[in-house]
Amino acid sequence: MARKEFEIPTMYRSPIIRKVKEANKITDPRKKELEPSVLNFGPVNFLIPRHFGFCYGVENAIDIAYRTVEQNPNKDIYLLSEMIHNPTVNEDLLKKGVKFLFDTDGSVRIPIDSLSSEDIVIVPAFGTTIDIQEQLQKKGIDPYQYNTTCPFVEKVWKRGNQLGKKGYSLVVHGKHEHEETRATFSHSADHSPVVVVLSPKEARILAEIMTEQRPVDDFQKYFGHKSTDGFNPLTDLEFFGVINQTTMLATETQEVMDILKEAAKKRFGEEKVLDHFADTSDTLCYATNENQSATYALADAKPDVAIVVGGYNSSNTMHLVEILEQHCPTFHIRDAGEFESPESIYHFNQWKKKMLTTENWLPTDQEDLNIALTSGASCPDVLVDEVLLKILSFYPNSEKVDNVIKPFEKTMAEAT
């Protein structure tokens, strides 16, 4: 996909992190390097991953949404739900008069029946269901006129449609309540039997059911609430492929594929497996792959502590946390406002599904401290800047930002 230029509002532009990213693009245009950049401020070093922050789909969504608001000052503008999972962006759109029709869990805020054909509805980056598309069309609203659906989500739908035309069922690796997976399920169910699996653990259960190592009745227990009506794992998984929610861990999607492919081998024989199991590895989102690979490299750099900035309902952000927390204390925050002091941080714990306060999170007495700093795909780089500057404020003798960024600025200047 050719890279296009997007109009991103000035408020989201970063004076620090942007320069690191731009310099890395110049020195590594083919994106072969994964070793993080190091910003050495003396008592503290920030390890910045090669790939993170706004992806193509998010930039596309922000560009369309803000242009729509700017070009239609006298119209009522609605988002189906959060455009992306970042509170700063969504709160700014609300301030500009945009209203949300649904909460992220699908519950109704404003009934579609109350809209008129003159109203504008923006489809979020996650896409939406066929049912909602049809409701909008009945009101005389074109759901595709202001469609910010990520092209890589649409790519998953197209691949699923291709398989459906060949008589294949679909296994979706995703969180069944997530907006993207709800949309993918809807578009897939239009042409195929569909079941959603959350994890390799669930894939193993499904594999045992389809190979009759478990009773078929177990299907309803584990998957009945997230499969199409009448889904029969013995007949519907004779021919199938795996597609995914694009923000899931790519390594987990591959593991889900491997588990179910192995089950197909057991059931149909190795020589016939490719007749029954479709290779769909080409649907994995490149940005998700890049960001997660860069995060593994960030973990390999052995940070003392990690900060991940992003919305608390952001799936891709939570997976970055999941990678890093296996290597060092890791804190998921939405912005710099979560630092109560050098001694206390307010952060989200995805396993307990609640906000926590951790004391003595920052070892300020440690010399040459290495802090991994990254963000989710829907997080503006300027929020990462603010987190960096906030932490630096705890180190009054640290090197000035201008001096640390100078080598990156030099690289940019030499390229022009």
C-alpha positions as CSV (number, residue, x, y, z in Angstrom):
1,M,0.0,0.0,0.0
2,A,1.4,3.4,-1.1
3,R,2.0,5.7,1.8
4,K,-0.2,8.8,1.6
5,E,0.2,12.0,3.5
6,F,-2.4,12.8,6.1
7,E,-3.4,16.1,7.7
8,I,-2.9,15.6,11.4
9,P,-4.1,18.4,13.7
10,T,-1.2,20.5,15.1
11,M,-2.2,19.7,18.7
12,Y,-1.1,16.1,18.0
13,R,2.3,16.9,16.5
14,S,5.3,16.0,18.6
15,P,8.4,18.2,18.9
16,I,10.6,15.5,20.4
17,I,9.5,11.9,19.4
18,R,8.7,13.0,15.9
19,K,12.4,14.0,15.3
20,V,13.6,10.6,16.6
21,K,11.2,8.8,14.2
22,E,12.0,11.0,11.2
23,A,15.8,10.5,11.7
24,N,15.2,6.7,11.9
25,K,13.3,6.8,8.7
26,I,16.3,8.4,7.0
27,T,18.9,6.1,8.4
28,D,16.8,3.0,8.1
29,P,14.3,3.5,5.2
30,R,13.6,-0.2,4.7
31,K,12.8,-0.7,8.4
32,K,15.4,-3.4,8.9
33,E,16.6,-2.2,12.3
34,L,14.7,-3.1,15.5
35,E,17.2,-1.9,18.1
36,P,15.7,1.0,20.1
37,S,17.0,4.5,20.0
38,V,18.6,5.8,23.2
39,L,18.0,9.3,24.5
40,N,20.7,9.8,27.2
41,F,19.8,12.5,29.7
42,G,22.5,11.6,32.1
43,P,20.9,10.1,35.2
44,V,18.1,8.6,33.1
45,N,18.0,7.0,29.6
46,F,14.9,6.7,27.5
47,L,14.7,3.6,25.2
48,I,12.5,4.5,22.3
49,P,11.3,1.7,20.0
50,R,11.8,1.8,16.3
51,H,8.1,1.5,15.6
52,F,5.1,2.7,17.7
53,G,2.3,5.3,17.8
54,F,-0.1,6.3,15.1
55,C,-0.4,3.7,12.4
56,Y,-1.7,4.2,8.8
57,G,-5.3,3.3,9.8
58,V,-5.4,5.7,12.7
59,E,-3.8,8.6,10.8
60,N,-6.4,7.9,8.0
61,A,-9.2,8.0,10.5
62,I,-8.1,11.2,12.2
63,D,-7.5,12.9,8.8
64,I,-11.1,12.1,7.6
65,A,-12.8,12.9,10.9
66,Y,-11.2,16.3,11.4
67,R,-11.7,17.3,7.8
68,T,-15.3,16.2,8.0
69,V,-15.8,18.5,11.1
70,E,-14.0,21.4,9.4
71,Q,-15.9,21.2,6.1
72,N,-19.4,20.8,7.7
73,P,-19.7,23.5,10.4
74,N,-23.5,23.7,10.2
75,K,-24.4,20.0,10.3
76,D,-24.9,17.5,13.1
77,I,-22.0,15.1,13.0
78,Y,-22.0,11.7,14.8
79,L,-19.4,9.0,15.3
80,L,-20.8,5.5,15.6
81,S,-18.6,5.1,18.7
82,E,-15.1,6.0,19.7
83,M,-13.2,6.6,16.5
84,I,-10.1,5.1,17.9
85,H,-9.3,3.9,21.4
86,N,-7.6,7.1,22.6
87,P,-9.4,9.4,25.1
88,T,-7.5,12.5,24.1
89,V,-8.6,12.3,20.5
90,N,-12.2,11.3,21.3
91,E,-12.5,14.0,24.0
92,D,-11.3,16.6,21.5
93,L,-13.9,15.5,18.9
94,L,-16.6,15.8,21.6
95,K,-15.5,19.3,22.3
96,K,-15.9,20.1,18.6
97,G,-19.5,19.1,18.8
98,V,-19.3,15.5,17.5
99,K,-21.6,13.1,19.3
100,F,-21.3,9.3,19.8
101,L,-24.2,7.0,18.8
102,F,-22.9,4.0,20.7
103,D,-20.7,3.2,23.6
104,T,-17.7,0.9,22.9
105,D,-19.7,-2.1,24.2
106,G,-22.4,-1.5,21.7
107,S,-25.0,0.0,24.0
108,V,-27.0,2.9,22.5
109,R,-26.4,6.5,23.4
110,I,-28.4,8.1,20.6
111,P,-30.9,6.0,18.6
112,I,-30.3,5.9,14.9
113,D,-34.0,6.5,14.4
114,S,-33.6,10.0,15.8
115,L,-31.3,11.0,13.0
116,S,-32.2,12.6,9.7
117,S,-30.9,12.1,6.2
118,E,-29.1,15.5,6.5
119,D,-26.9,14.3,9.4
120,I,-23.4,13.0,9.0
121,V,-22.3,9.7,10.5
122,I,-18.6,8.8,10.6
123,V,-17.7,5.1,10.7
124,P,-14.8,4.5,13.1
125,A,-11.5,2.9,12.3
126,F,-12.8,-0.5,13.6
127,G,-15.6,-0.6,11.0
128,T,-19.1,-1.5,11.8
129,T,-21.7,-4.2,11.4
130,I,-23.9,-4.9,8.4
131,D,-27.0,-4.3,10.6
132,I,-25.9,-0.8,11.5
133,Q,-25.0,0.0,7.9
134,E,-28.5,-1.0,6.9
135,Q,-30.1,1.1,9.7
136,L,-28.2,4.1,8.5
137,Q,-29.2,3.5,4.8
138,K,-32.8,3.3,5.8
139,K,-32.5,6.8,7.3
140,G,-31.0,8.0,4.0
141,I,-27.5,8.2,5.4
142,D,-24.6,6.9,3.3
143,P,-22.4,4.9,5.9
144,Y,-19.5,4.9,3.4
145,Q,-19.4,8.7,2.7
146,Y,-17.3,9.3,5.8
147,N,-15.9,5.9,6.3
148,T,-12.7,5.8,8.4
149,T,-12.5,1.9,8.5
150,C,-8.9,0.9,8.6
151,P,-7.8,-0.5,5.2
152,F,-6.2,-3.5,7.0
153,V,-9.5,-4.3,8.7
154,E,-11.2,-4.2,5.3
155,K,-8.4,-6.5,3.9
156,V,-9.4,-9.1,6.6
157,W,-13.0,-8.8,5.5
158,K,-12.2,-9.2,1.8
159,R,-10.1,-12.3,2.5
160,G,-12.9,-13.8,4.6
161,N,-15.3,-13.0,1.7
162,Q,-13.0,-14.8,-0.8
163,L,-13.0,-17.9,1.5
164,G,-16.7,-17.7,2.0
165,K,-17.3,-17.9,-1.8
166,K,-15.3,-21.1,-1.8
167,G,-17.4,-22.7,1.0
168,Y,-15.0,-22.1,3.9
169,S,-16.0,-21.4,7.4
170,L,-14.1,-18.8,9.4
171,V,-12.4,-18.8,12.8
172,V,-11.8,-15.3,14.1
173,H,-9.0,-14.7,16.5
174,G,-10.2,-11.8,18.6
175,K,-12.0,-10.4,21.6
176,H,-15.7,-11.1,20.7
177,E,-17.0,-7.9,22.4
178,H,-14.4,-5.6,20.7
179,E,-15.9,-3.3,18.1
180,E,-13.6,-4.6,15.4
181,T,-14.4,-8.2,16.1
182,R,-18.1,-7.5,16.2
183,A,-17.8,-5.8,12.8
184,T,-15.6,-8.7,11.4
185,F,-18.0,-11.3,12.8
186,S,-21.0,-9.5,11.1
187,H,-19.3,-9.2,7.7
188,S,-18.1,-12.8,7.9
189,A,-21.4,-14.2,9.1
190,D,-23.0,-12.7,6.0
191,H,-21.4,-15.5,3.9
192,S,-19.9,-18.1,6.2
193,P,-20.3,-20.0,9.5
194,V,-18.1,-18.2,12.0
195,V,-16.7,-18.8,15.5
196,V,-14.5,-16.5,17.6
197,V,-11.5,-17.7,19.6
198,L,-9.8,-15.5,22.1
199,S,-6.5,-17.3,22.7
200,P,-4.3,-20.3,21.9
201,K,-5.9,-21.9,24.9
202,E,-9.3,-21.6,23.3
203,A,-7.9,-22.8,20.0
204,R,-6.8,-26.0,21.7
205,I,-10.2,-26.6,23.1
206,L,-11.7,-26.0,19.6
207,A,-9.1,-28.3,18.1
208,E,-9.9,-31.1,20.6
209,I,-13.6,-30.7,19.8
210,M,-13.1,-30.9,16.0
211,T,-10.9,-34.0,16.4
212,E,-13.5,-35.5,18.8
213,Q,-11.0,-35.6,21.7
214,R,-13.7,-33.6,23.6
215,P,-17.4,-34.1,23.4
216,V,-19.1,-31.9,20.7
217,D,-21.4,-30.5,23.4
218,D,-18.4,-28.6,24.8
219,F,-18.7,-26.3,21.8
220,Q,-21.8,-24.6,23.2
221,K,-20.2,-24.3,26.6
222,Y,-17.1,-22.4,25.3
223,F,-18.2,-20.9,21.9
224,G,-22.0,-20.9,21.7
225,H,-22.2,-17.2,22.6
226,K,-19.6,-16.2,20.0
227,S,-20.5,-18.3,16.9
228,T,-23.1,-18.2,14.2
229,D,-26.4,-20.0,14.9
230,G,-26.2,-23.7,14.3
231,F,-22.4,-23.8,14.0
232,N,-21.4,-27.5,14.0
233,P,-17.6,-27.9,14.7
234,L,-17.6,-31.4,13.0
235,T,-19.1,-30.3,9.7
236,D,-18.3,-26.5,9.6
237,L,-14.6,-27.1,10.3
238,E,-14.1,-29.5,7.4
239,F,-13.0,-26.4,5.3
240,F,-12.0,-23.3,7.2
241,G,-9.5,-20.4,7.5
242,V,-8.4,-18.2,10.4
243,I,-8.7,-14.4,10.3
244,N,-8.0,-12.0,13.1
245,Q,-8.8,-8.8,14.9
246,T,-5.9,-6.8,13.6
247,T,-4.7,-5.6,17.0
248,M,-4.2,-9.0,18.6
249,L,-0.7,-10.3,19.3
250,A,0.5,-11.5,15.9
251,T,2.5,-14.3,17.5
252,E,-0.7,-15.5,19.1
253,T,-2.7,-15.4,15.9
254,Q,0.1,-17.5,14.3
255,E,-0.1,-19.9,17.2
256,V,-3.9,-20.2,16.8
257,M,-3.4,-20.9,13.1
258,D,-0.8,-23.6,13.9
259,I,-2.9,-25.3,16.5
260,L,-6.0,-25.5,14.2
261,K,-3.9,-26.6,11.2
262,E,-2.4,-29.4,13.3
263,A,-6.0,-30.5,14.2
264,A,-6.9,-30.5,10.5
265,K,-3.8,-32.7,9.8
266,K,-5.0,-35.2,12.5
267,R,-8.5,-35.2,11.1
268,F,-7.9,-35.2,7.4
269,G,-4.3,-36.4,7.0
270,E,-1.2,-34.3,6.3
271,E,-1.3,-34.8,2.6
272,K,-4.8,-33.3,2.4
273,V,-4.5,-30.5,5.0
274,L,-4.1,-27.7,2.5
275,D,-7.4,-28.8,0.9
276,H,-9.2,-28.2,4.3
277,F,-7.2,-25.4,6.0
278,A,-6.7,-22.1,4.2
279,D,-3.5,-20.1,4.6
280,T,-4.5,-16.6,5.7
281,S,-1.2,-15.3,7.1
282,D,-1.3,-12.5,4.5
283,T,-4.1,-10.8,6.5
284,L,-1.9,-10.0,9.5
285,C,-1.6,-6.1,9.9
286,Y,1.9,-4.9,9.0
287,A,1.7,-2.1,11.6
288,T,0.8,-4.5,14.4
289,N,3.6,-6.8,13.4
290,E,6.1,-3.9,13.3
291,N,5.1,-2.4,16.6
292,Q,5.1,-5.8,18.4
293,S,8.5,-6.8,16.9
294,A,9.9,-3.4,18.0
295,T,8.5,-4.0,21.5
296,Y,10.2,-7.4,21.7
297,A,13.4,-5.7,20.8
298,L,12.7,-3.0,23.4
299,A,12.3,-5.7,26.0
300,D,15.6,-7.3,24.9
301,A,17.4,-4.0,25.7
302,K,16.8,-4.8,29.4
303,P,15.0,-1.7,30.6
304,D,14.7,-1.2,34.4
305,V,11.1,0.0,34.0
306,A,8.7,0.5,31.1
307,I,5.9,3.1,30.5
308,V,3.3,2.4,27.8
309,V,1.0,5.3,26.9
310,G,-2.4,4.7,25.5
311,G,-6.2,4.3,26.0
312,Y,-7.3,1.9,28.7
313,N,-9.6,0.1,26.3
314,S,-7.0,-0.1,23.5
315,S,-6.3,-3.7,22.6
316,N,-3.1,-3.1,20.8
317,T,-1.7,-1.0,23.7
318,M,-2.5,-3.8,26.2
319,H,-0.6,-6.3,24.1
320,L,2.5,-4.0,24.2
321,V,2.1,-4.0,28.0
322,E,1.8,-7.8,28.0
323,I,5.1,-8.1,26.1
324,L,7.1,-5.7,28.3
325,E,5.7,-6.8,31.7
326,Q,7.4,-10.2,31.3
327,H,10.8,-8.4,31.5
328,C,10.4,-5.4,33.8
329,P,7.9,-3.4,35.9
330,T,5.5,-2.0,33.3
331,F,2.9,0.7,33.7
332,H,0.1,1.4,31.3
333,I,-1.0,5.1,31.5
334,R,-3.2,7.3,29.4
335,D,-1.1,10.4,29.7
336,A,1.4,12.4,31.9
337,G,-1.5,13.3,34.3
338,E,-1.2,9.8,35.8
339,F,2.1,10.6,37.6
340,E,1.1,11.7,41.0
341,S,4.8,12.1,42.0
342,P,8.1,10.3,41.6
343,E,6.9,8.1,44.3
344,S,3.4,7.3,43.0
345,I,1.9,6.4,39.7
346,Y,-1.8,5.8,38.8
347,H,-2.1,3.1,36.1
348,F,-4.3,0.5,34.5
349,N,-3.9,-3.2,35.2
350,Q,-5.5,-5.2,32.4
351,W,-5.5,-8.5,34.3
352,K,-7.4,-7.0,37.3
353,K,-9.4,-4.7,34.9
354,K,-9.0,-1.8,37.2
355,M,-6.9,1.3,38.0
356,L,-4.1,0.9,40.6
357,T,-1.8,3.2,42.4
358,T,1.8,1.9,42.7
359,E,4.2,3.5,45.2
360,N,8.0,3.8,44.7
361,W,7.5,2.9,41.0
362,L,10.6,5.0,39.9
363,P,14.0,4.1,41.4
364,T,15.2,7.7,41.4
365,D,18.3,6.8,43.4
366,Q,19.5,4.4,40.7
367,E,22.3,5.8,38.4
368,D,22.0,5.3,34.7
369,L,18.3,4.3,34.8
370,N,16.9,2.8,31.6
371,I,13.2,3.6,31.0
372,A,11.4,1.9,28.0
373,L,8.9,4.4,26.6
374,T,6.3,3.5,24.0
375,S,2.7,3.9,23.1
376,G,-0.2,2.2,21.3
377,A,-1.2,2.7,17.7
378,S,-3.9,5.2,18.5
379,C,-1.8,7.4,20.8
380,P,-0.5,10.8,19.6
381,D,3.3,11.1,19.9
382,V,2.8,14.4,21.7
383,L,1.4,12.5,24.7
384,V,4.6,10.5,24.7
385,D,6.6,13.8,24.7
386,E,4.6,15.0,27.7
387,V,5.3,11.7,29.6
388,L,9.1,12.0,28.8
389,L,9.2,15.6,30.0
390,K,7.2,14.8,33.2
391,I,9.7,12.1,34.1
392,L,12.6,14.4,33.4
393,S,11.2,16.9,35.8
394,F,12.0,14.4,38.5
395,Y,15.6,14.7,37.5
396,P,16.6,18.4,37.9
397,N,20.2,17.7,36.8
398,S,19.3,15.9,33.6
399,E,20.7,17.0,30.2
400,K,18.6,19.5,28.3
401,V,16.2,18.1,25.7
402,D,17.6,20.3,22.9
403,N,21.1,18.8,23.4
404,V,19.9,15.2,23.4
405,I,17.7,15.6,20.3
406,K,20.5,17.5,18.4
407,P,22.0,14.4,16.7
408,F,18.5,13.4,15.3
409,E,18.0,17.0,14.1
410,K,21.4,16.8,12.4
411,T,20.4,13.6,10.6
412,M,17.2,15.3,9.3
413,A,19.1,18.4,8.2
414,E,21.7,16.5,6.3
415,A,18.9,14.7,4.4
416,T,17.3,17.9,3.1
